[in-house]
Amino acid sequence: MVAQEGPEQGVPTPHRCNDRVEDVVQALFTLEFSAKIKPAWSTFMKCMRSEVGQEPTDPYQVIEDGKPFLEPGTKKQRSLK
């Protein structure tokens, strides 16, 4: 995903659906791939089609917390179920 510019000009920030992309990627590498990839992909697509601020609040399929994938500089990025 292409990073968007943050409040400070030229400082990249993660895309608003970055947490949903991470959930899809992590679902690809789980043992329950067939059960988790479809709902993760559907939620990612809902996020991409949504307006800014109207992102879906559906639960993640693999990751536990999407916050580390949305906030730059957060060190904990391996929060998996």
N, C-alpha and C positions, 0 to 999 in steps of 0.2 A: 504494500500500500504506500502511496505517496504521502509523506508527512505534511501536515498543514503548518503554516506559520503561527507561532504562538503570540502572546501579548507583546513580547519583546521582538521587534522586527528581526527576522532572519533566524530566530530560534525555532527549530522544528518541534512539533508536538505530534503525538500519535493520532491517527485517524480516530474518529468517534466510534467506529465499529471494530477497532483493533482487538478488543477483548473477545469479540465474536469470531474473528479470524483465528485467534489463538485456540479457541474452543474447538473449531473445526479441525485445525492442524493436530491438536492433541487427541481428538477423537479418531483420527486416522491411525494412530499408534497404540490404541487400546485393544485389549483382547475382545471387548464387546463392540468391535467396530461396526457391525451391521445394525446394532440396536441404537448406537449413539450418533452415527454420522448424519442420518437423515434429519433428526430434530435439530442438531447443531447447524447444519446447512440451512434449514428453513429459517431458523432464528437469525442467522447471519444475513440472509436475503431480506428478511423483514427490516433489519437494521439499515441495510443499504438503501432500501426504498423509503425509509421513514424520513421525516423532516428533522432538522437539527433540534435536539431537545425532546424529541418524541421517540427515542430509541426503545425497542422492546425491553420489557422487564422479565421476560421468560427466564427460568432457571438455566444455568449452564449445564452442559452434559458431562464435562470432564473437569474443567478448572473449578475451583471453589470460590475464588474471588477475582473479578475482572479488574479491580482497581489498579493493581500493579501494571497492567498492560495498557492503561489509559493515562497514567501519570508518569511523565518523564522523570528519571532520576530515582525511581523506586527500585531498591535492590532486590527485594523478594519477588521473583518472577516465576517461581516453580511451585505454585499452589495448586496441586492436582488432587482430585478425589481418589 
